Amino acid sequence: MPWSTSKVIASMRRLRPQKKSIREEIEKTLGYFETNKERMRYAEFRKQGLFVGSGVIEAGCKMIVGQRLKQSGMRWTVRGANAIIALRCCQISGRWEEFWENRAAQ
């Protein structure tokens, strides 16, 4: 049976630990699940073909940021790094021409 955030919350609410520290940790965790349950609809996201893990994002960051900004001897200002990252994102996503067309229109 697949889990759902609602089932996890209901199961956690049935817990009756003796130790105060454990009760507090459960309440903290319940708060997290209740606050983020809309973001935790993993089965629904997978059905839509979306990624639910961080691996794809981490690999993208490594490719976009690491390969360009972390080369030997490089030093960047925040403004310069942001500009290069924006350009690399446009290039890699195939939106290079769109970027420059929008830039010329400003």
N, C-alpha and C positions, 0 to 999 in steps of 0.2 A: 504494500500500500504506500503510495507516494506521500511524503510529508508535506504539510502546508504550514505556513506561519501561524495560522489560527490553531492548528492542532498542537503545535509546539507550545504556544502561549497557554492553551487550556491545560496541557500536561504539566507545565511548570506551575500553574496556579494551584494544582492539586498537591504539590509538594508541601510538606510540613516539617522542615528541619528543626532540630532542637537548638542548634547554635545560632546565636544572633548574627554572627559574621556571615554565615551561610545564607540566612534569610535576607540579609542586606544585599548580598551578591545576587541572589535570585531576583530581587526587586529591581536592581540595577539592570540586570540582563533583560527582564521583562520590559522595562522602559525602552531599552534599545530595540527589541523586537517590535513593540507596539508603535514606536516612532517610525521605524523603517519598513514596516510590513508591505507598503506599496512598492518599495524598491526591491523587495525580496520575492517577487513572483517568478522564480527561476524557471519553473516548468513552462509557464506561459511565454517567457522570453525565449526559451529554447525552441518552442514551437514556431516562433516567428523568425528563427534562424539567427538570433542575437547571441553574442558571447556573454557569459555570466561570470567568467573568471577574470583575473587580472593579467594573465599571461600575455594576451594579445596587446593590451595597453602597454605593458612593460616592454614588450618587443618593439612596439611602435616608438616609444620614447627612446629606446636605445638606438634605433635606426635613425630617427630624426634628429635627436639631440646629441647622443653620444658620438656618432660617426662624424659629426661636423664640429661640434663645440668643444669636444674633449681631446682634440689632437695635441700632440706634444708641443709645448711652449705657447699655447694659445692663452690669451687673456681677453676677457670680454666684459664690457659694461652690461648692465641689465638691459638697457635700451638696445644696444647692439645685438645682444643675444636674442632678445625678443624679435628683432627685425629679421635676423637670419632664420630663426625657427619658423616665422610666418612664411618666409619665402620658400623654405624647404617643404613645408606642409603643402603649399600651393603647387610646387613642382611635383612632388610625389603623388598627390591626389589628382593630378591631371587638370588642375585649375589655373595653370600658369597664365594662359592668355586672358582668362576671365579676371584674374587679379589685376593685370596691367590695364585692361579695358576699364575696370572700375576706378583704378588709380588715375587714369587720364581724364575721366569724367569729373573728377573732383575739382 
